[in-house]
């Protein structure tokens, strides 16, 4: 990444050297790209290595994640997770909170009979419930009726037992043992300062931990020589508050129900396990999921932290359910929140106690897993999620549990950071030139297209597939570049550029417009007569080609063909006049003077043929037919300027010299050549720069004056350059003998050409003419000019 970033800076610096007047805009883009990259890299470093997840980048992205969840809307869960709610109705019926545990005991019995598989407690019973006065009434009455000391001692023993453990606690204890599949919750403390006074003694900080760990400790695979103390990124607890000894002794499964929130108090992550005095203990949602699915919790560590969290089937160890965790290896899971409050079914504890559930609710409870928690005011802990700012904390546990049961996760893997860093650089590289060289409308459109496109890309390929990607930094990068470059352009040159571009945007390429803006004093428009070079190129056999392809394939092929050809023309400073079906028309020498326009046009023609060779290789790979083209060049006086009507016009060239260029292109197929140029163009070419062959003296259709035409040969027309020069020489001698009407001598030279190049159509054409002339000699006034009757 560092090397790629360095390459980006180097590329932008090179761009500045080439376009000196754009140095401020280039510097602006460099700074924004650098700031964007540094912000993301700093966040990555802090999150991955420093265990800080609440920096500015994270908080902005977290808010955008909340927004995306809201846009996505609520989801339907498994239907197996529900809330056993200590709601307003329960408070009204059972009395003030906390109410007697005898109600829990009866509720558990009823749930067992309804087929509920597991129950977890998002509540703690850390103090014994005192016996009420009504609990002592039977014993007191029995004492009054005693007639022997023996019976009196028995009743006093009952009295002592009643003081040791109250009847509600006894019934609750029995109900827990009878239900069996129940997870008791407890809470841990992170800081010693949070510990209650009675837990300040180190010996009392982890009551019952050893016994709880016997059934609930997680299986951990640590590298050799490492212990849990080697991983500071794990949640390290300073102590815990458990249930009373009597209640805990009845249970076999334990888990903590602490909530972990971000700085904005939104519950986005769930801590799956914590390090407690050498033991790895599970959270309530993780423990319930493991027991409900009859799996063991297995955690694999690498040298940096937690690498894998998996639930392994107890019946088939090869059946593994992976749980995605946070990038820094702290064992946290990103919650894929399903919706606001009441997303999960709520069953009132009072209704369960009295068994007054509807038949539908009874069916829903079969094989379900419930989490008991407070939802009534005063009993609940408010833990907002992205959908609801007043959500009960128990709902978040239910969401995490449902995610694991359905395997409907939101992931943020380590690899996504590298992808995001790469996106920042690619976005900067692609859009910086647009922001620097494009006008405000193009830059704004590009920025808008990126923002919309990036949103839909994320929606369908990342977030839509359960991966949380950061979108704020790249979007702010584009917006920052657009705003700052646009403001700078407007303050310096945008107003003038807008005026000039408005006059030329209908007919000139962006490159030519930029050149004109650099030299506005040389600009002259409106029917000016100049000596220009015009180029026509046409695809051969286009009708047959189009019949062999579907419309969609033809569209792809033509776009693939026009793109490199157009690039070559525009890069040379030429004006792309128009596309005429499968043909291209371009010219050089206007609107700005170009003294060597013939050389440039000839070089463009050669580069187009080289590009066509590369393009045909790509067409073969795509199983498209290969393409051949012919090119005609002519230099001469032409009228250049705005042509058309008041409503619609274009910047183009007109005149007899333009028409001749079009005719020359059409005749290339008759001679089997690629590039045909007129004598006027050939005379302006730099001596020795191009390989030209004297092709013929012709009279094109519609013209009376003969035209001397030449071929520009490709240096790779034959295996070596010497053969190409020999072919040109023999052809010239053949042409000389042909015009002198020495038919046999001419044919000998043309046969030499065929020995060098058997496929030379022009030589075959002349041999055929010579044979015909031997049988039917031309008239005495024959001038050696061949007249074409077709275009």
N, C-alpha and C positions, 0 to 999 in steps of 0.2 A: 504494500500500500504506500509506503514511504517513497519507494522508487517511482511508482505511478504518479504520485503527487508531484515529485520532482520533475518528471517528464511533462506534466501539465504546465508547470511554471515555465519550463524551458520553451515549450511550444508557444505559450502566450508571449514570452519575451521575444521570440523570433517573429511573431506576428507584429509586435510593436516596431521592430526594426524595419519591416517591410512597409508598414503604414504609419509613418512618423506622425502624421496629423491625428492619428487615433490613439496616441499614447495615453491620454488621460482616461479614455474609455476602457482601454486595455487594462490600465492600472486598477480602475474601479472593479472590473470583472475579476482580476487576479485577487484583489483583497476580499471580495465577497466569497469567491471559491475557497480561499484560504481560511477565512473565518468560519465558513460552513463546515469545512473538513475538520478544522481544529475543534469546533464545538462538539461534533459527533465523536471524534476520537477521544476527546477529554471525557465525554460521558461514558464511552465504552470502557476507558481505562478505570474510571471511578466505579462503575457498576461491576466490572469484571474483577478488578483487583483490590479496590478499596472498600468494597461492600457499601457504597453509597448509592442509593437509588432515588434520591429526591432532589437532584439538581434541576436546573431550569429546563434543560432539554427533556428530561424525563417527565416533568410535570406538564409541560405543553403537550407532549405526545400522549400522556395519560388522559388529558382532557379530550384530545382528538379520538382516542380509543373509546371513551365514554360516548362521544358523539356518534361514532360509527356503530356502536351497539344500539343506540337509540334509533338510528336510521334503519338498521337491520330489523329492529323490532323484537318483541318477545318470541321465544321459542318454546316448543312443547317438549317437556321432559319425558323421562321413562315411564312416569305414572306410578312408579314403585316407591317414591320418596314422599313422605308427608310430615306434617308438623303436629305433634301432640301439644296443643296450645294451652298454656295457663293464661286464659283470656279473661275478659271482663265478666263473662258469665260465670266462670269458675270462681272468681273472687267474690262475686255477688252471692254465690251459693255456699261456698265453703268458709267464708269469712276473710278477715284481713290476711295479707301476705306477710310472712310465709304461713300457710295453713297446715293443718295436721297431716302427717305422712300416712295416716290410715287411708286417706283418699287415694294416694298413689298405689297402695297395696291392692285395693279393690279394682282400680283401673287396670293394673297389670294383669290381674286374673282375667278380666274381661277381654283384654287384647289377646291374651294367650288363646282363649277359646275362639276368637275370631280369626286366628291363623296368622297374626302378625309375626314375621320371622325375627326381626331385630328391633330393639329400642335403644337409643342413645340418649344420655342425659346432658343437656346444655344447662346444667344446674349442679350445685354442690350442696351436700348436707354435712357441713364441717362441725356442727354442734349437735349434741343429742337433744331430742325433743323431750321436754319435761312432761312427766305424767300430770294429767289434769285432775281436778278434784273428783270428777265422776269416776276416774279410774280407782280411787281409794275407797269409794263407797262400799263395794262388796266386801272388802277386807275388814273395814271398820264394823260393818254389820255382823260379820262372822266373829270378830273379836268379842263383841257384846254377848254373843251366844255361847262362848266357850265355857265348858264345865270341867276341863282338866288342863293341867299344865302342859301335858303332851300336845294336845290340840292347839294350845296357845302358842307354843314354840313353832308349830307348823305355820300358823297364820302370820306370825312375826317374820318368819323366813320369806313368805310371799311379799310381805311389806318391804323387806330389804331388797328383794329382786325387783320390785316395782320401782324403787328408787334408783337401782343400777341401770335399768333399761326400761323405757316406758312402753306401754302396750302399742302405741302407734309405731315406734321404732321396731318392736318385735314383729308386728304384722308386715311392716315394710321389708324387714330383713328376710322373713319367710317368703314374701312375694318375689323378691329378687332371686333367691335361690331356686324357687319353683319355676320362674320364667326362664332362667338359664341364659338365654341369648340376649344379654343386656350389657351395655357398655356404660360403666359409671364415669362421669366426667370429673375432672379436677382442674385447678388453675396453677400456673407457675408464675414466678416473679423473675424479672430480668435483672433488676438492680437490687442490691442489698438494702438500699434506702426504702424500697417499697415493702419490705417484709414487715408483717405485724410484730408487735412487741414480743409476743410469746415465741416467735420464730427467730429471734436474734441469736439465740444459742445455735452454733453450727450443728450440734447434734440433733436439733429439732427442725432443721430446715427442709428435710426431705422425708417426712413421716410416711411410712408404709411403702417407700419406693422399692425396696428390695423385693417385697412380696408382690407388688403390682408388676414389677418387671418380669417375674417368673412366667406370666401368661401373656404379657403385652409387649415385651421387648422386641424390637425389630432385628431381623437377621442382617448383619452388616459384613461386607467383604472389604477389608482395608488392605492397602499395600503393605508389604513386609516392613516391619519396624515402625509402622504408624499406628497411632491411637486416635480416639475421638478428640483428645486434647490438641491434636496436631492441626485441627481445622477450625480456626477462629470464626470462619464465616457461618458455621452452624449456630443455630439459636442456643446460646448457653444460658442455663437457668441458675438463679441464685437461691432458689427454694421453691416450695410448692405448698399448697393447702389442699389436703385430701378430705375425703369423707370420713365420718367417724369410724372407729375400729369395727364396731358392730355391723355397720352397713357395708363397709368394705369387705369384711370377712365373708359375706354372702355372695359376692360377685367374683367372676373369673376374668373379666375384661375391663381394662381401664384406658382412658385417653384424655388428653387435655383439650379444653375448648377455648383457649385463648384466641382472640382475634388480633390480626396484624393489619394496621391501616397505613396508608400513605400520609404524607404531610397535610393533604387537603381533607383528611378524615374519610376518604373513600376506601372501601374494602375491595381491593382488586386481586390480592394474592392470599393464598392460604398457606401457612407454615405446616408442612406435612409431618414433621417430626422435630424433636428438640433433644439436645444433649443434656442429660440430667445425671450427674454424678457417675459418669462412665456408662450410662445406659442410653440407648437411642429409643425414645418413647414416641408413640404415634399421636397424631391429632384425632379428634373425634370423627371427622369425615373419612379420614384414611382408614381408621380402625373399623368403622362400620362397613365401609366398602369391602375391605379384605374379608371380614367375617361373613358378610352377606354372600359374597362370591365364593366362599370357602377357599381362600387363598392365603398364603403367607406373604408378609411384606419383606422384600429383599432390597437392600440398598448397596450399590457398588460405588466405592470411592476411587478416585485417581489421585495423583499427586496434588491437584489443585482444590479438590472438593468433591461434592457428590456428582457422580457421572451418570448414574442410572438409578431410577426408582421403579421397581417392578412388583407386580402381584403374581406370584407363582402358584399354580394350581396344586392343591394338596394331593389330588388323585393322579394328575399327569404333569410331572415337572417340566415337560417341554411346552406346556401351555402357559405362555407368559404374556401378561398385560403390562405394557410400558406406560408410565405416567410422565409426561413432559415436565421438566422443571426449569427453574430460572438459570440464566447464563453463568452466574457466579458460583454455582454449585452449593447453594445454601439449603437446597431441598424445599423450595417454595414452588407452588403450582399457581399459574395464572388462571383465575376463575373465568369461565365462559358463562357470565350471568345470563339467566334465562328471561328475567323480566322483573317487574316491580313486586310489591307486597302482594300476597295471596296468589303468587305464581304457583306455589305448591299448595296442595290441599291441606286445610287446617281442620283438625278434629278437636273440638273442645274437650278438655279434661273432664269437665262436668258431665258432658254427654256420654263420654266413655265410661265414667264411673257409674252412671245410672243405666248404662246400656240402652240408651234411647237414640241410637243411630238409625238412619234410614237403611233400607235394604241395599240401596246403591252404595252407600258408604261402607256397609259391611263387606260387600263384594270387593270394593276397592282396597280394603285393608288386608285382604288375604294375600299372603306372601309379600307384604310390604315391609319397609323399614322406616321407622318413625324416629324423629328427634324431638325430645321434650324440651320446651323452652318457653320463656315468658313472652307474651305478646300484649298483655294488659299494661296500661300505663302504671309505671312504678315497679313492674316486674321485668321489664324488657331492657336490653341494652341496645341503643340506637346505633347501628352500623350501616351507614348509607352505602348503596351500590350505585352504578351509573344510571340506573333507571329510577331510583327512589331515594330521596334525601331523608326519609324517616323510616327506613327499613329496620325491622327487628333483626338482631344479630343472628338468631337461629336460622333465618332464611338463607344467610350466606353459607352456613354449614351445609344446609340442604342442597344449595347450588353446587358446592364443591363435591359433595357425595354423588349427586346426579351426574355430574361431568364424568366421574370415574366409572360409574355403572354403565353409562351410555358410550363412554370413550369419545365424547364430544368435547374435545379440548381446544383451548386457545394456546398456541405455542409461541415461544420467542426463543428459538435456538441460538447458540453461539454463532453459527454460520451466518445468521441474518445480519449481524453487525458488519461483516466484511462486504456483504452485498450492498448494504446501505452506504458504506464509505465509497464503494465503487460507483454507485449511482450518483453520488454527489460530484465525483470527478467527471463522469461521462456527461452528466447534465451540464456541467460547466463548460466542458469542451465543445459540446454540440450547440449550446445556446449562446455562448459568449460571442462568437462571430456574428450571430444574428443580431444580438443586442448592440454590437459595435458598429456594424455596417448597415443594418436594416433601419428603415425609418420607423417612426413611432407606431404606425398601424401594423406593420409586419411584426415588430417586436412584441407588441401587445397581443396580436393574434397568436404568435408562437407561444407566448407565456400562457395564454388562455388554453390553447390546445394542450400544452403540457399539463397544466393543472387538472383539466378535465380528463385527459388521457391517463394521467398517473392515478387519479381517483378510481377510474374504472379498472385499470390494471390491478390496483390493490384490491378492489372489491371482488374481482373474479379470480385472481390468481394467488393472492396472498391472504387477505382477511377472509375472503370467501371460502378459502380452503383451511381456515383455522390457524393462520400464522399472523401474528401481530408485527407489522412493519412500521417503522417511523416514517411519516410522510411530511412532517412539518419542516424539517431542515431543508430537503430538496425544494419544497414549494417556496419557502422563504428565500432560498438562494435565487430562484428564478424571479420572484417578485422584487427582491432587492436589486438584482441586476437591471431589471426592466425599469424600475422607478428611478434609480440613480442615473443610469445612462440616458434615459428619456429627459430627465430634468437638465442634465448637462447639454444634451443636443439642443434642447429648446432654448437654453440660455445663450448658446454660442452660434449654432449654424442651422438648427432644424427649420426655422422659419424660411430662410433662403432656400434651403434644400427642398422644402416642401413645394415652394413656388416653381422651382425648376423641374422637379420630378413630375409635378402635375402636368407640365407641358409635354413631357416625353414618355410617360408611363405606358402609353398606348402602343408604342412601336419600338422601343429600344430595350435591349437587355440591361440588367442592373449594372454589369461591368462597364458598358459603354456610357451609361448615365453617370456613373462615378467618375469616369474619365472626363466627361464633359464638365462635371462640377469642379474638377481640378483645373480645367482650362476653359472657363466660360467665355473668354475673349475670342476663342476660335470657333464659336458656335454660330453657324449660319444655316437657316432652314427656309423652306418654301420654294420648291421648284428650281433648285440650283443645278446647273449643268456642270458635271464633273467627270473626270476619267476614273472609273471604278472597275473593280474586278468582281464579276458575279459568278456564283457557283450554283449548279443544279445537280442534285443526286437523286437517283430513283432506284427502287428495289425491283429487280428482275423477276419475272414470273409471279408477280404478286397475286394475280387472280387465281392461279393454280395453288399457290401457297395458302390463300385464304380459304379455298375449298377443302383443303386437307385438315383444317383446324376448326375447333369449335370457336364461337365468338369470344368466349372467355380466354381461351388459349391464344387467339389472335391478338387480343388486347394486351396480354402479358408480353407476347413476343414483340409487338410494336413498341411498347413502353421500354422494354429492355434494349431495343435497337435505337430509339430516338434519344435516350438518355445520354449515352457516351458520345454520340455524334453531335448532339447539341452542346455538350460540355466542351468538346474540342473547338467548335466554332466560336463560342462565347469567350473561351479562354484566350483565343488568339486576338480578341478585340473586334471580331466581326459582328455584323448585325444579322441576327436570325430573322429573315424577312417573314417567312411563313412556312407552315407544313401544308403540302398539297397532296392529301391522301397519304400515300407512302413516300412521297417525294419531299425533299428539303430544298429550300431556296435561301441563300445567304449572300451577303456582299461585304466588300471591304473598301475603305476609303472615305466613308462618311459615317456620322456627321462631322467627325474630325479628320483632317487630312492624314493620309497614310501613304507616304511616298513609295514604299516597297510593298504595296498591296498585292501585286502579282505573286511575289515570292511567298508572302504569308498565305495566300489562298492556295497556292500549289502545295505548300507544306501541310496545310490543313487537309487537303485531298489525300495525301499520302498517309497522314495520321489516321484518317477515317478508315482507310483500308487495313492498316495494322490493327485498329480497334475492332474491325469486322472479323479479322482472324481470331482474335481472342473471344469475341462474342459467339462465333460459331462453335467454339469448343464448349462454351457454356450451354448453347442450344442443344448440342449432342448429349450433354449430361442430362438435360431436362427432357430428352427424347422429342425435341422439336426439329423440324427440317432446317437445314443450313440456309443461309441467305447470301445472295450476291447482289452487287450494286454497280451502277455505272455513274461516272461523274463527268460533267462538262464544265469547262472554265472559259470565260471570255472576258477580255479587257477592252474597254472602249468608252466613248462618251455616253453618259446616261443622265437622265433627269432624276434627281433625288429630292424628296420632301414629303409633305403631307398630301396624301391622295385619298379621295373618297368624297363623302358628303358632309354637310354641316353636322348631321347627327352621328355619323360614324366615319372614322377615317383611320388611316394607318400610315406609318412612315415606311416608304418603299422606293424602289427604282423602276423606271420605265424607259423604253426606247428600243431601237433596232438591235443594239448590242446585247440587251437583255434577252431578246428573242433568240438571237444566235446562240447564246449560252445554253438555252433550253434545247435547241436543235442538236447541238454537239453532244449533249448528254444522251439524247435518244439514239444517236448513231454509234455509240460505243459498242452496242450489241452486234452491229453489222460487222465490225472489225474484230470482235472478240477481245476488246481491250477494256481496261478499267477506267482510265482517265484520258479524256480527249481535250486538248486545248487549242485555241486559235493561234494564228501566227502573231497577232497583236500581243497576246499574253506571252508567247514564247520569246519574243524579242525583249520583253521587260524582265525576264528571269535572270538572276545573277549567273554569269558564265561559270560553267562547271559545277553548279550547285545541284542540278537535277539531270537525270538520264532521260533525254528526249529522243524520240524516234519520229522521223519524217514519215507520216502515214499516207497522206493523199492530198490531192487538190480536188475539192468537191464543190458542188453547187447544191445548196440545201433547198428544200421545197419552200417556195415563196420568195426566193432571192435570185436575182440574175447574176450578181457579181460572184465569182468563184472565191472560195476560202481555202487557204492553205492550212491544214490541220496537222497536229502533232500528238504523239502519245507521251505522257510521262510514265516511264517504266519504273517499277519497284526494284530496288537494289537486290531483293531476294527473289526476283522472277526466275532466275536460274541458280543452280548450285553455287556458282562463283561469279564474281563481278566481271571477270575477263570474258566469260561466255556471253554475258549481257552486252558488253561493249562490242563483241564480235557479231552478235545478232544485229545490233543497230547498224554496224558498218555494212554487213552483207545486204541488209534491207535497203540501206541508202543506195548502194550500187545497183541493186535490183530496180529500185525506183528510177534511177538515172537511165538504165537501159530500157525500162518500160516506156518512159516518156520519149526516148529516141526511137521507139518502135522496134527495138532489137529483142524480139520476143524470146528466142531461145536463150540468149545470154541472161535476160531478166529471170527466166525460169530457173536457170542454174543457181543464181544467187538466192532466189527464194527457197530452192531445195536445200541449200546450205543452211538457211534459217530453220527449216524444218528438222534438219539433222540436230541442230542445237536445241530446238524446242518443237517437238512433234505436234504439239497442240496449238501452234501459232495460227490462229484463224486468218489473220491479215495476210500471211504468206500464201495460204491456201486460196484466199480470195484473188490475189494477184495471179497465181498460177492459172486459175480458172479463166481470168480475163485474158491472159496471154494465149491460152489455147483457143479461146473463142476468136481472138484477133487473128490468129494464124488461119482460121477457116474463113472468117469474115473480117478482112482488114478494115480499119476505120477510114473515114473519109479523108480526103487530102488536107482539109482545113482543121483536122482534129487537134485540139489544144491540150489534150491529156487530162482534162477535167471530167470527173465522173458526176453525173447529175442524178440526185436522189428524187424519187417521186413520192416518198413517204416522209413523215416527220421523224 
